[in-house]
Amino acid sequence: QVTQASKPLPAEKRIRTPALLFAMSGDPSPKRLKHDWGQGDLYLGFDISTQSCKALVVDGSLAIVGVSRVHYDTDLPQHGTQDGCHRGEGGRVTSPTLMWVEAVELALDRLKAQGCPFDRITAISGSGQQHGSVYWTRSGVEALRGLDPTSGRVAEQLKGAFAVAASPIWMDTSTTASCKALTELAGDAMHVADWTGSTAQERFTGHHFRRFIADHGLASIAALSLVSSLGASLL
């Protein structure tokens, strides 16, 4: 039996953020947009996904007025990624953290080139691939706080900001031992699910963080970010 509360909302009543609109839009090409920025408030959405970084601007009627996309493999080839990541031994899958930083800035540069009036951006929404993790050093946190628009590119100012240059992402399956250890500590998989909401999964950030501590020590970082919160910090 389906209760009234569990029925999906009608399309006209759903909240559509800029990030969601991008997913619904079929990845609109900037060449097909007229870039009619209008006169009212504008709203920016961004998504740092596995293979690309996307930014989209809508007006008050939710019409898409600006869009840009940075494809990691082709737009940032210096990082040598394939499908946005590096695949290593033992199931390790990572992405260069600075690549994400560069991609966000380049996506905004492309909106600027389209004539986007950033002074009219009233609100920002963002999303990022689940489970990816970013490890900030103490000097990196200070560099983030001290970002200066007159001191060059953001990625240049954040060089050395991260304790590891490659961030583990959701595709990483190298933490099986940590998953087994957690399950044994809890007693069985159902107890893990009762405590945390799900069984132990290799891609979960907690297992990656646990391995980081074992390899580098907790004192080597000042903060831990998810990919989505990295985007929020940069903006």
N, CA, C and O of each residue as an XYZ file, in Angstrom:
940
protein
N       0.847     -1.195      0.000
C       0.000      0.000      0.000
C       0.883      1.247      0.000
O       1.822      1.359      0.789
N       0.569      2.170     -0.890
C       1.318      3.419     -0.999
C       0.563      4.500     -0.256
O      -0.594      4.784     -0.566
N       1.208      5.098      0.714
C       0.555      6.165      1.468
C       0.634      7.469      0.687
O       1.422      7.608     -0.249
N      -0.195      8.413      1.091
C      -0.213      9.711      0.412
C       1.139     10.403      0.523
O       1.595     11.052     -0.418
N       1.779     10.257      1.692
C       3.043     10.959      1.925
C       4.162     10.439      1.042
O       5.108     11.172      0.753
N       4.072      9.175      0.603
C       5.160      8.600     -0.176
C       4.982      8.778     -1.677
O       5.860      8.401     -2.452
N       3.835      9.360     -2.103
C       3.639      9.585     -3.525
C       4.520     10.745     -3.989
O       4.673     11.728     -3.264
N       5.102     10.646     -5.191
C       5.943     11.750     -5.678
C       5.123     13.002     -5.905
O       3.952     12.930     -6.277
N       5.742     14.151     -5.679
C       5.068     15.417     -5.912
C       4.861     15.633     -7.403
O       5.675     15.177     -8.206
N       3.800     16.313     -7.787
C       3.649     16.690     -9.188
C       4.837     17.521     -9.650
O       5.443     18.235     -8.850
N       5.169     17.437    -10.910
C       6.364     18.111    -11.431
C       6.345     19.605    -11.143
O       7.386     20.190    -10.848
N       5.155     20.238    -11.227
C       5.084     21.676    -11.035
C       5.310     22.102     -9.588
O       5.521     23.283     -9.317
N       5.266     21.130     -8.638
C       5.459     21.458     -7.228
C       6.845     21.086     -6.714
O       7.179     21.363     -5.562
N       7.638     20.468     -7.555
C       8.965     20.071     -7.110
C       9.905     21.266     -7.113
O       9.825     22.140     -7.975
N      10.799     21.283     -6.129
C      11.803     22.335     -6.062
C      12.916     21.990     -7.037
O      13.521     20.922     -6.948
N      13.181     22.891     -7.960
C      14.200     22.632     -8.970
C      15.366     23.586     -8.762
O      15.279     24.764     -9.108
N      16.442     23.085     -8.204
C      17.632     23.894     -8.024
C      18.367     23.979     -9.352
O      18.124     23.160    -10.238
N      19.272     24.965     -9.515
C      20.059     25.029    -10.742
C      20.820     23.748    -11.041
O      20.931     23.350    -12.201
N      21.349     23.093    -10.000
C      22.074     21.847    -10.244
C      21.140     20.768    -10.797
O      21.522     20.011    -11.690
N      19.915     20.700    -10.265
C      18.954     19.729    -10.766
C      18.518     20.079    -12.178
O      18.354     19.193    -13.016
N      18.329     21.367    -12.449
C      17.935     21.783    -13.786
C      18.972     21.382    -14.827
O      18.631     21.035    -15.957
N      20.245     21.435    -14.433
C      21.284     21.028    -15.383
C      21.102     19.565    -15.751
O      21.201     19.195    -16.921
N      20.836     18.735    -14.751
C      20.645     17.314    -15.020
C      19.419     17.079    -15.899
O      19.406     16.167    -16.725
N      18.392     17.904    -15.717
C      17.160     17.748    -16.482
C      17.269     18.329    -17.882
O      16.464     18.004    -18.755
N      18.261     19.191    -18.102
C      18.312     19.953    -19.343
C      18.960     19.204    -20.490
O      18.938     19.688    -21.621
N      19.538     18.036    -20.235
C      20.217     17.322    -21.305
C      21.536     17.959    -21.676
O      21.973     17.861    -22.823
N      22.191     18.627    -20.702
C      23.493     19.237    -20.933
C      23.443     20.230    -22.091
O      24.060     19.987    -23.129
N      22.723     21.342    -21.940
C      22.566     22.292    -23.033
C      23.895     22.872    -23.483
O      24.774     23.137    -22.663
N      24.036     23.065    -24.753
C      25.268     23.620    -25.302
C      25.249     25.131    -25.189
O      24.227     25.749    -25.490
N      26.364     25.759    -24.756
C      26.412     27.226    -24.707
C      26.123     27.843    -26.073
O      25.614     28.961    -26.146
N      26.441     27.128    -27.157
C      26.229     27.672    -28.498
C      24.750     27.819    -28.826
O      24.393     28.618    -29.691
N      23.883     27.067    -28.157
C      22.457     27.114    -28.447
C      21.726     28.145    -27.581
O      20.553     28.432    -27.818
N      22.411     28.696    -26.585
C      21.776     29.673    -25.703
C      21.927     31.084    -26.267
O      22.932     31.409    -26.899
N      20.918     31.913    -26.031
C      20.962     33.289    -26.501
C      21.622     34.212    -25.481
O      21.933     35.361    -25.793
N      21.837     33.709    -24.256
C      22.457     34.493    -23.188
C      21.713     35.808    -22.950
O      22.320     36.876    -22.866
N      20.397     35.706    -22.846
C      19.581     36.856    -22.488
C      19.546     36.928    -20.970
O      18.709     36.296    -20.325
N      20.450     37.693    -20.417
C      20.610     37.720    -18.963
C      19.489     38.488    -18.272
O      19.351     38.400    -17.052
N      18.680     39.245    -19.028
C      17.569     39.973    -18.437
C      18.038     41.054    -17.482
O      19.150     41.570    -17.591
N      17.147     41.390    -16.525
C      17.445     42.461    -15.581
C      17.326     42.032    -14.122
O      17.782     42.747    -13.231
N      16.720     40.874    -13.869
C      16.446     40.471    -12.497
C      17.537     39.617    -11.879
O      18.651     39.519    -12.392
N      17.182     39.003    -10.762
C      18.117     38.139    -10.044
C      18.439     36.894    -10.868
O      17.621     36.414    -11.652
N      19.662     36.386    -10.664
C      20.115     35.165    -11.324
C      20.583     34.173    -10.272
O      20.905     34.545     -9.144
N      20.616     32.907    -10.661
C      20.947     31.835     -9.717
C      21.943     30.884    -10.368
O      21.754     30.440    -11.501
N      23.001     30.584     -9.631
C      24.092     29.756    -10.153
C      24.054     28.371     -9.516
O      23.917     28.236     -8.300
N      24.176     27.352    -10.352
C      24.319     25.989     -9.865
C      25.589     25.379    -10.426
O      25.957     25.654    -11.569
N      26.267     24.550     -9.634
C      27.462     23.889    -10.145
C      27.464     22.431     -9.697
O      26.834     22.062     -8.706
N      28.184     21.625    -10.449
C      28.295     20.203    -10.133
C      29.714     19.749    -10.447
O      30.163     19.836    -11.590
N      30.416     19.263     -9.427
C      31.756     18.689     -9.621
C      31.566     17.178     -9.695
O      31.563     16.492     -8.673
N      31.412     16.677    -10.889
C      31.108     15.265    -11.058
C      32.371     14.470    -11.379
O      33.479     15.000    -11.302
N      32.205     13.221    -11.731
C      33.351     12.333    -11.931
C      34.156     12.703    -13.156
O      35.386     12.669    -13.118
N      33.490     13.057    -14.247
C      34.178     13.297    -15.509
C      34.240     14.754    -15.920
O      34.980     15.103    -16.839
N      33.483     15.606    -15.262
C      33.461     17.012    -15.667
C      32.944     17.884    -14.536
O      32.379     17.403    -13.554
N      33.156     19.185    -14.709
C      32.592     20.195    -13.805
C      31.666     21.062    -14.634
O      32.038     21.524    -15.713
N      30.466     21.284    -14.134
C      29.467     22.026    -14.894
C      28.946     23.191    -14.056
O      28.815     23.093    -12.836
N      28.655     24.286    -14.735
C      28.054     25.451    -14.088
C      26.896     25.934    -14.943
O      26.975     25.931    -16.172
N      25.820     26.351    -14.283
C      24.597     26.731    -14.985
C      23.971     27.928    -14.282
O      23.969     28.012    -13.054
N      23.444     28.848    -15.073
C      22.789     30.037    -14.532
C      21.345     30.063    -15.025
O      21.081     29.886    -16.215
N      20.405     30.290    -14.090
C      18.997     30.423    -14.451
C      18.485     31.763    -13.943
O      19.055     32.367    -13.035
N      17.384     32.214    -14.560
C      16.761     33.443    -14.085
C      15.592     33.104    -13.151
O      15.401     31.943    -12.790
N      14.824     34.103    -12.770
C      13.748     33.889    -11.803
C      12.639     32.987    -12.287
O      11.882     32.456    -11.474
N      12.519     32.796    -13.592
C      11.505     31.890    -14.136
C      12.078     30.497    -14.395
O      11.412     29.643    -14.980
N      13.317     30.274    -13.954
C      14.040     29.006    -14.116
C      14.448     28.737    -15.566
O      14.758     27.600    -15.922
N      14.448     29.773    -16.395
C      14.967     29.638    -17.753
C      16.493     29.610    -17.693
O      17.107     30.403    -16.979
N      17.098     28.695    -18.444
C      18.555     28.591    -18.477
C      19.115     29.694    -19.360
O      18.802     29.768    -20.548
N      19.944     30.547    -18.776
C      20.505     31.671    -19.529
C      22.006     31.557    -19.729
O      22.569     32.281    -20.550
N      22.658     30.684    -19.013
C      24.098     30.498    -19.184
C      24.524     29.130    -18.711
O      23.995     28.614    -17.726
N      25.478     28.539    -19.406
C      25.964     27.219    -19.016
C      27.393     27.045    -19.492
O      27.757     27.511    -20.572
N      28.197     26.376    -18.692
C      29.562     26.040    -19.104
C      29.916     24.669    -18.554
O      29.368     24.220    -17.547
N      30.841     24.021    -19.235
C      31.257     22.686    -18.814
C      32.747     22.533    -19.046
O      33.277     22.967    -20.069
N      33.418     21.911    -18.088
C      34.843     21.596    -18.210
C      34.988     20.084    -18.140
O      34.708     19.468    -17.112
N      35.428     19.495    -19.241
C      35.650     18.044    -19.291
C      37.097     17.785    -18.896
O      38.020     18.244    -19.567
N      37.293     17.052    -17.810
C      38.631     16.914    -17.244
C      39.642     16.359    -18.243
O      40.731     16.912    -18.393
N      39.292     15.275    -18.922
C      40.263     14.605    -19.793
C      40.730     15.508    -20.923
O      41.916     15.526    -21.254
N      39.810     16.256    -21.517
C      40.145     17.042    -22.699
C      40.492     18.497    -22.386
O      41.353     19.077    -23.046
N      39.835     19.096    -21.389
C      40.100     20.498    -21.068
C      41.276     20.679    -20.112
O      41.900     21.740    -20.086
N      41.580     19.646    -19.330
C      42.712     19.703    -18.389
C      43.594     18.471    -18.586
O      43.784     17.689    -17.654
N      44.135     18.293    -19.795
C      44.879     17.066    -20.112
C      46.175     16.912    -19.340
O      46.731     15.814    -19.286
N      46.667     17.982    -18.745
C      47.919     17.903    -17.989
C      47.821     16.968    -16.795
O      48.844     16.535    -16.264
N      46.617     16.653    -16.370
C      46.448     15.758    -15.226
C      46.414     14.286    -15.633
O      46.462     13.403    -14.776
N      46.332     14.024    -16.915
C      46.437     12.655    -17.411
C      45.345     11.719    -16.933
O      45.600     10.531    -16.737
N      44.140     12.222    -16.742
C      43.051     11.364    -16.274
C      42.392     10.611    -17.431
O      42.462     11.031    -18.586
N      41.769      9.522    -17.103
C      40.923      8.786    -18.032
C      39.558      8.658    -17.388
O      39.415      8.057    -16.323
N      38.551      9.230    -18.043
C      37.211      9.311    -17.457
C      37.239     10.063    -16.131
O      36.464      9.772    -15.220
N      38.141     11.031    -16.039
C      38.202     11.899    -14.868
C      38.961     11.360    -13.679
O      38.927     11.969    -12.609
N      39.644     10.240    -13.826
C      40.303      9.634    -12.661
C      41.546      8.852    -13.073
O      41.836      8.671    -14.256
N      42.264      8.399    -12.054
C      43.406      7.497    -12.212
C      43.070      6.183    -11.507
O      42.606      6.185    -10.366
N      43.299      5.096    -12.171
C      43.066      3.773    -11.584
C      44.399      3.146    -11.220
O      45.289      3.021    -12.062
N      44.531      2.751     -9.948
C      45.763      2.164     -9.462
C      45.590      0.705     -9.072
O      44.583      0.073     -9.394
N      46.582      0.190     -8.380
C      46.547     -1.205     -7.963
C      45.634     -1.388     -6.759
O      45.380     -0.455     -5.997
N      45.149     -2.616     -6.613
C      44.342     -2.954     -5.439
C      43.011     -2.257     -5.355
O      42.447     -2.122     -4.270
N      42.501     -1.810     -6.484
C      41.196     -1.151     -6.481
C      41.220      0.334     -6.185
O      40.163      0.947     -6.033
N      42.407      0.930     -6.098
C      42.473      2.360     -5.803
C      42.068      3.177     -7.025
O      42.550      2.939     -8.132
N      41.188      4.130     -6.814
C      40.753      5.053     -7.863
C      40.750      6.458     -7.262
O      40.081      6.708     -6.258
N      41.489      7.362     -7.871
C      41.639      8.712     -7.338
C      41.485      9.749     -8.449
O      41.540      9.429     -9.637
N      41.292     10.989     -8.031
C      41.305     12.132     -8.945
C      42.198     13.214     -8.356
O      42.221     13.397     -7.139
N      42.937     13.939     -9.203
C      43.783     15.021     -8.692
C      42.937     16.131     -8.069
O      42.050     16.684     -8.718
N      43.215     16.442     -6.831
C      42.408     17.449     -6.138
C      42.504     18.809     -6.815
O      41.496     19.498     -6.967
N      43.707     19.202     -7.222
C      43.871     20.501     -7.870
C      43.144     20.565     -9.211
O      42.793     21.649     -9.677
N      42.920     19.414     -9.829
C      42.156     19.400    -11.083
C      40.748     19.927    -10.847
O      40.223     20.686    -11.662
N      40.135     19.531     -9.737
C      38.798     20.031     -9.415
C      38.823     21.540     -9.192
O      37.922     22.257     -9.627
N      39.872     22.014     -8.506
C      40.004     23.451     -8.264
C      40.100     24.198     -9.595
O      39.406     25.192     -9.810
N      40.959     23.714    -10.476
C      41.120     24.341    -11.786
C      39.819     24.312    -12.571
O      39.478     25.281    -13.249
N      39.086     23.201    -12.482
C      37.857     23.049    -13.258
C      36.790     24.043    -12.818
O      36.104     24.625    -13.658
N      36.642     24.245    -11.511
C      35.653     25.210    -11.016
C      35.981     26.601    -11.529
O      35.098     27.324    -11.991
N      37.253     26.976    -11.447
C      37.644     28.313    -11.894
C      37.453     28.466    -13.399
O      36.985     29.507    -13.861
N      37.810     27.440    -14.165
C      37.656     27.509    -15.613
C      36.182     27.575    -16.017
O      35.825     28.288    -16.954
N      35.330     26.833    -15.311
C      33.900     26.894    -15.600
C      33.357     28.303    -15.375
O      32.546     28.791    -16.163
N      33.796     28.950    -14.314
C      33.365     30.324    -14.051
C      33.963     31.289    -15.067
O      33.308     32.254    -15.463
N      35.207     31.038    -15.495
C      35.816     31.862    -16.538
C      34.983     31.817    -17.818
O      34.803     32.835    -18.487
N      34.482     30.641    -18.148
C      33.706     30.487    -19.378
C      32.353     31.182    -19.273
O      31.844     31.708    -20.263
N      31.775     31.186    -18.082
C      30.556     31.972    -17.896
C      30.849     33.467    -18.040
O      30.063     34.210    -18.628
N      31.973     33.888    -17.502
C      32.366     35.294    -17.616
C      32.536     35.683    -19.078
O      32.131     36.773    -19.483
N      33.136     34.791    -19.877
C      33.344     35.056    -21.297
C      32.021     35.173    -22.046
O      31.944     35.830    -23.085
N      30.981     34.532    -21.514
C      29.651     34.627    -22.122
C      28.934     35.916    -21.724
O      27.861     36.223    -22.242
N      29.539     36.670    -20.797
C      28.945     37.921    -20.359
C      28.096     37.813    -19.113
O      27.296     38.706    -18.832
N      28.253     36.736    -18.361
C      27.423     36.547    -17.169
C      27.626     37.687    -16.175
O      28.762     37.953    -15.783
N      26.563     38.365    -15.757
C      26.664     39.438    -14.765
C      26.695     38.845    -13.345
O      25.654     38.707    -12.703
N      27.865     38.505    -12.877
C      27.987     37.825    -11.589
C      27.466     38.666    -10.422
O      27.108     38.120     -9.378
N      27.422     39.971    -10.588
C      26.931     40.814     -9.500
C      25.442     40.630     -9.253
O      24.917     41.100     -8.244
N      24.759     39.952    -10.164
C      23.326     39.707     -9.993
C      23.037     38.278     -9.539
O      21.875     37.886     -9.430
N      24.079     37.502     -9.274
C      23.870     36.160     -8.721
C      23.375     36.298     -7.289
O      24.089     36.809     -6.426
N      22.159     35.845     -7.038
C      21.523     36.004     -5.726
C      21.731     34.790     -4.830
O      21.821     34.931     -3.610
N      21.808     33.604     -5.419
C      21.964     32.378     -4.632
C      22.739     31.354     -5.456
O      22.746     31.391     -6.687
N      23.385     30.449     -4.745
C      24.197     29.414     -5.377
C      23.797     28.062     -4.799
O      23.623     27.925     -3.588
N      23.652     27.073     -5.662
C      23.485     25.698     -5.200
C      24.571     24.852     -5.836
O      25.041     25.153     -6.933
N      24.966     23.799     -5.150
C      26.046     22.983     -5.687
C      25.908     21.527     -5.310
O      25.208     21.170     -4.362
N      26.583     20.706     -6.066
C      26.614     19.274     -5.787
C      27.980     18.743     -6.203
O      28.729     19.399     -6.928
N      28.285     17.544     -5.727
C      29.553     16.907     -6.084
C      29.406     15.404     -5.964
O      28.519     14.900     -5.275
N      30.280     14.708     -6.636
C      30.236     13.253     -6.571
C      30.324     12.786     -5.120
O      31.099     13.320     -4.327
N      29.521     11.784     -4.791
C      29.484     11.294     -3.416
C      30.796     10.622     -3.018
O      31.477     10.006     -3.838
N      31.126     10.758     -1.747
C      32.169      9.984     -1.078
C      33.595     10.442     -1.366
O      34.498     10.081     -0.611
N      33.843     11.212     -2.415
C      35.196     11.712     -2.650
C      35.639     12.594     -1.495
O      34.826     13.324     -0.927
N      36.921     12.536     -1.140
C      37.406     13.260      0.039
C      38.657     14.067     -0.272
O      39.490     13.671     -1.088
N      38.768     15.214      0.404
C      39.847     16.177      0.200
C      40.503     16.443      1.544
O      39.816     16.665      2.541
N      41.839     16.422      1.576
C      42.587     16.478      2.834
C      43.418     17.765      2.885
O      44.444     17.886      2.215
N      42.956     18.711      3.684
C      43.594     20.021      3.786
C      44.700     20.017      4.839
O      44.514     19.493      5.938
N      45.838     20.595      4.504
C      46.883     20.834      5.494
C      46.566     22.135      6.241
O      45.703     22.907      5.823
N      47.267     22.362      7.334
C      47.062     23.619      8.059
C      47.428     24.824      7.193
O      46.727     25.836      7.200
N      48.516     24.710      6.458
C      48.897     25.808      5.573
C      47.887     25.962      4.443
O      47.664     27.066      3.946
N      47.274     24.844      4.037
C      46.260     24.908      2.999
C      45.019     25.654      3.450
O      44.442     26.425      2.684
N      44.604     25.428      4.695
C      43.452     26.146      5.237
C      43.748     27.647      5.284
O      42.888     28.470      4.969
N      44.966     27.987      5.680
C      45.347     29.404      5.712
C      45.383     29.989      4.305
O      44.978     31.132      4.092
N      45.868     29.206      3.347
C      45.890     29.680      1.959
C      44.480     29.905      1.437
O      44.229     30.861      0.703
N      43.554     29.018      1.819
C      42.158     29.180      1.411
C      41.576     30.461      2.001
O      40.886     31.213      1.313
N      41.852     30.696      3.251
C      41.342     31.906      3.902
C      41.932     33.165      3.284
O      41.304     34.224      3.282
N      43.145     33.036      2.760
C      43.834     34.214      2.240
C      43.809     34.357      0.736
O      44.610     35.109      0.181
N      42.911     33.656      0.055
C      42.848     33.768     -1.403
C      42.681     35.226     -1.835
O      41.875     35.973     -1.280
N      43.468     35.601     -2.838
C      43.504     36.991     -3.287
C      43.281     37.030     -4.797
O      44.073     36.450     -5.540
N      42.225     37.698     -5.274
C      41.961     37.733     -6.713
C      43.051     38.421     -7.520
O      43.096     38.288     -8.743
N      43.928     39.153     -6.847
C      45.007     39.840     -7.566
C      46.294     39.023     -7.587
O      47.303     39.469     -8.134
N      46.265     37.817     -6.989
C      47.494     37.020     -6.864
C      47.529     35.810     -7.790
O      48.244     34.845     -7.522
N      46.769     35.854     -8.867
C      46.837     34.768     -9.834
C      45.737     33.745     -9.660
O      44.796     33.934     -8.891
N      45.881     32.653    -10.397
C      44.868     31.609    -10.404
C      44.729     30.964     -9.029
O      45.691     30.875     -8.266
N      43.514     30.519     -8.732
C      43.247     29.891     -7.437
C      44.089     28.636     -7.265
O      44.632     28.400     -6.185
N      44.203     27.835     -8.304
C      44.978     26.597     -8.207
C      46.446     26.883     -7.873
O      47.083     26.119     -7.149
N      46.974     27.983     -8.404
C      48.353     28.349     -8.085
C      48.478     28.734     -6.618
O      49.465     28.390     -5.968
N      47.490     29.441     -6.092
C      47.532     29.862     -4.695
C      47.330     28.696     -3.734
O      47.709     28.772     -2.565
N      46.722     27.603     -4.239
C      46.455     26.449     -3.376
C      47.422     25.288     -3.622
O      47.192     24.181     -3.133
N      48.478     25.523     -4.360
C      49.476     24.469     -4.511
C      50.079     24.155     -3.145
O      50.466     25.066     -2.412
N      50.158     22.899     -2.809
C      50.661     22.499     -1.505
C      49.619     22.569     -0.409
O      49.934     22.360      0.763
N      48.355     22.866     -0.783
C      47.310     23.005      0.232
C      46.773     21.669      0.714
O      46.096     21.607      1.741
N      47.069     20.595     -0.018
C      46.460     19.309      0.272
C      47.503     18.289      0.716
O      48.595     18.208      0.153
N      47.145     17.518      1.731
C      48.089     16.548      2.296
C      48.406     15.432      1.315
O      49.504     14.877      1.346
N      47.471     15.098      0.453
C      47.705     14.158     -0.641
C      47.188     14.803     -1.914
O      46.142     15.454     -1.905
N      47.914     14.626     -3.006
C      47.544     15.278     -4.263
C      46.389     14.585     -4.958
O      45.709     15.192     -5.785
N      46.157     13.317     -4.630
C      45.123     12.529     -5.290
C      44.040     12.162     -4.279
O      44.318     11.538     -3.255
N      42.832     12.545     -4.572
C      41.703     12.279     -3.670
C      41.023     10.960     -4.039
O      40.699     10.742     -5.206
N      40.804     10.078     -3.061
C      40.023      8.874     -3.354
C      38.587      9.240     -3.691
O      38.019     10.146     -3.081
N      37.993      8.545     -4.657
C      36.634      8.869     -5.077
C      35.719      7.657     -4.898
O      36.143      6.609     -4.413
N      34.481      7.818     -5.289
C      33.454      6.798     -5.033
C      33.726      5.477     -5.739
O      33.165      4.452     -5.352
N      34.563      5.475     -6.753
C      34.856      4.249     -7.488
C      35.919      3.397     -6.803
O      36.157      2.260     -7.211
N      36.555      3.931     -5.773
C      37.639      3.226     -5.079
C      37.090      2.038     -4.285
O      36.147      2.177     -3.506
N      37.694      0.877     -4.496
C      37.264     -0.341     -3.782
C      38.419     -0.968     -3.000
O      38.454     -2.182     -2.797
N      39.355     -0.135     -2.568
C      40.575     -0.652     -1.943
C      40.486     -0.781     -0.430
O      41.479     -1.129      0.209
N      39.335     -0.514      0.156
C      39.226     -0.485      1.622
C      38.446     -1.678      2.177
O      37.773     -1.566      3.201
N      38.542     -2.802      1.503
C      37.807     -3.988      1.947
C      38.192     -4.392      3.371
O      37.332     -4.764      4.170
N      39.481     -4.318      3.682
C      39.939     -4.710      5.015
C      39.293     -3.846      6.099
O      38.931     -4.350      7.163
N      39.150     -2.548      5.831
C      38.521     -1.650      6.790
C      37.047     -1.983      6.957
O      36.517     -1.927      8.067
N      36.387     -2.327      5.865
C      34.971     -2.705      5.932
C      34.792     -3.965      6.784
O      33.876     -4.050      7.603
N      35.676     -4.934      6.578
C      35.592     -6.176      7.351
C      35.859     -5.919      8.827
O      35.202     -6.499      9.692
N      36.826     -5.046      9.116
C      37.144     -4.741     10.504
C      35.968     -4.075     11.210
O      35.675     -4.389     12.364
N      35.295     -3.155     10.519
C      34.142     -2.488     11.114
C      33.013     -3.480     11.358
O      32.347     -3.439     12.393
N      32.809     -4.363     10.403
C      31.744     -5.359     10.541
C      32.020     -6.295     11.707
O      31.109     -6.640     12.459
N      33.277     -6.707     11.859
C      33.645     -7.587     12.963
C      33.487     -6.867     14.300
O      33.037     -7.461     15.280
N      33.859     -5.583     14.337
C      33.725     -4.806     15.566
C      32.259     -4.692     15.972
O      31.929     -4.771     17.155
N      31.384     -4.507     14.991
C      29.953     -4.366     15.283
C      29.287     -5.697     15.607
O      28.258     -5.730     16.281
N      29.862     -6.782     15.135
C      29.287     -8.097     15.364
C      28.810     -8.745     14.085
O      29.052     -9.931     13.859
N      28.139     -7.985     13.250
C      27.732     -8.461     11.938
C      27.263     -7.268     11.111
O      27.186     -6.146     11.611
N      26.948     -7.524      9.831
C      26.590     -6.452      8.914
C      25.315     -5.724      9.332
O      25.196     -4.515      9.134
N      24.355     -6.463      9.916
C      23.106     -5.829     10.314
C      23.305     -4.831     11.438
O      22.623     -3.807     11.493
N      24.251     -5.128     12.350
C      24.530     -4.173     13.416
C      25.162     -2.895     12.834
O      24.865     -1.793     13.294
N      26.025     -3.045     11.830
C      26.590     -1.859     11.174
C      25.469     -1.035     10.557
O      25.452      0.190     10.673
N      24.532     -1.716      9.898
C      23.409     -1.016      9.279
C      22.539     -0.327     10.322
O      22.052      0.779     10.090
N      22.341     -0.969     11.466
C      21.551     -0.354     12.539
C      22.222      0.910     13.054
O      21.555      1.903     13.341
N      23.557      0.868     13.172
C      24.292      2.006     13.719
C      24.423      3.159     12.727
O      24.318      4.326     13.104
N      24.654      2.824     11.459
C      25.050      3.841     10.482
C      24.042      4.078      9.363
O      24.136      5.073      8.644
N      23.078      3.171      9.210
C      22.114      3.320      8.134
C      22.399      2.471      6.926
O      21.561      2.371      6.029
N      23.576      1.850      6.878
C      23.912      0.969      5.759
C      25.018      0.018      6.199
O      25.653      0.224      7.233
N      25.235     -1.000      5.421
C      26.358     -1.890      5.686
C      27.657     -1.208      5.269
O      27.626     -0.191      4.576
N      28.782     -1.749      5.677
C      30.082     -1.167      5.329
C      30.329     -1.294      3.830
O      30.233     -2.383      3.264
N      30.647     -0.170      3.193
C      30.900     -0.132      1.755
C      32.277      0.478      1.498
O      32.647      1.475      2.118
N      33.033     -0.129      0.576
C      34.406      0.317      0.317
C      34.498      1.783     -0.082
O      35.471      2.455      0.259
N      33.508      2.283     -0.793
C      33.593      3.648     -1.324
C      33.328      4.717     -0.279
O      33.575      5.896     -0.532
N      32.824      4.327      0.907
C      32.434      5.323      1.893
C      33.647      6.099      2.409
O      34.731      5.547      2.595
N      33.426      7.399      2.636
C      34.518      8.304      3.000
C      35.203      7.897      4.303
O      36.418      8.048      4.430
N      34.451      7.389      5.264
C      35.042      7.030      6.551
C      36.158      6.014      6.421
O      37.152      6.099      7.142
N      36.018      5.056      5.519
C      37.063      4.046      5.321
C      38.299      4.662      4.660
O      39.428      4.304      4.997
N      38.089      5.577      3.731
C      39.219      6.260      3.113
C      39.957      7.116      4.140
O      41.186      7.180      4.151
N      39.176      7.774      5.006
C      39.796      8.610      6.036
C      40.577      7.753      7.023
O      41.661      8.139      7.462
N      40.036      6.601      7.371
C      40.732      5.704      8.288
C      42.073      5.264      7.706
O      43.075      5.201      8.419
N      42.085      4.960      6.408
C      43.343      4.563      5.769
C      44.316      5.737      5.710
O      45.521      5.562      5.892
N      43.786      6.940      5.455
C      44.646      8.110      5.432
C      45.347      8.291      6.772
O      46.548      8.555      6.817
N      44.601      8.152      7.860
C      45.194      8.300      9.188
C      46.288      7.252      9.414
O      47.341      7.553      9.975
N      46.024      6.019      8.971
C      47.017      4.959      9.137
C      48.281      5.253      8.343
O      49.386      4.952      8.794
N      48.120      5.842      7.156
C      49.268      6.093      6.285
C      50.007      7.380      6.630
O      51.233      7.438      6.528
N      49.270      8.417      7.038
C      49.881      9.743      7.178
C      49.764     10.339      8.578
O      50.487     11.281      8.903
N      48.876      9.815      9.407
C      48.682     10.365     10.741
C      47.666     11.491     10.743
O      47.596     12.277      9.798
N      46.888     11.567     11.798
C      45.847     12.580     11.898
C      46.423     13.988     11.953
O      45.794     14.936     11.483
N      47.627     14.131     12.531
C      48.223     15.458     12.690
C      48.634     16.090     11.366
O      48.962     17.276     11.323
N      48.618     15.308     10.283
C      49.067     15.853      8.997
C      48.001     16.679      8.289
O      48.292     17.313      7.275
N      46.773     16.686      8.800
C      45.729     17.493      8.173
C      45.043     18.374      9.204
O      45.063     18.107     10.406
N      44.425     19.449      8.679
C      43.658     20.356      9.536
C      42.169     20.242      9.288
O      41.366     20.592     10.153
N      41.787     19.752      8.108
C      40.370     19.652      7.775
C      40.165     18.603      6.692
O      41.051     18.333      5.881
N      38.983     18.029      6.704
C      38.579     17.052      5.701
C      37.326     17.567      5.008
O      36.370     17.979      5.664
N      37.336     17.544      3.677
C      36.178     18.003      2.908
C      35.658     16.889      2.017
O      36.420     16.037      1.562
N      34.365     16.903      1.774
C      33.807     16.157      0.666
C      33.963     16.994     -0.601
O      34.293     18.177     -0.518
N      33.733     16.404     -1.759
C      33.899     17.135     -3.002
C      32.919     18.312     -3.075
O      33.283     19.400     -3.523
N      31.699     18.093     -2.640
C      30.706     19.164     -2.676
C      31.107     20.326     -1.763
O      30.936     21.487     -2.133
N      31.634     20.027     -0.585
C      32.037     21.107      0.322
C      33.321     21.783     -0.150
O      33.570     22.937      0.197
N      34.143     21.078     -0.939
C      35.284     21.739     -1.577
C      34.778     22.836     -2.500
O      35.299     23.951     -2.495
N      33.763     22.518     -3.288
C      33.204     23.535     -4.172
C      32.656     24.728     -3.411
O      32.852     25.876     -3.812
N      31.964     24.450     -2.303
C      31.429     25.538     -1.493
C      32.555     26.400     -0.917
O      32.436     27.625     -0.865
N      33.640     25.765     -0.488
C      34.779     26.513      0.065
C      35.415     27.412     -0.994
O      35.794     28.547     -0.703
N      35.528     26.907     -2.213
C      36.142     27.702     -3.272
C      35.280     28.881     -3.659
O      35.794     29.961     -3.951
N      33.962     28.685     -3.663
C      33.073     29.786     -4.038
C      32.901     30.784     -2.904
O      32.183     31.772     -3.055
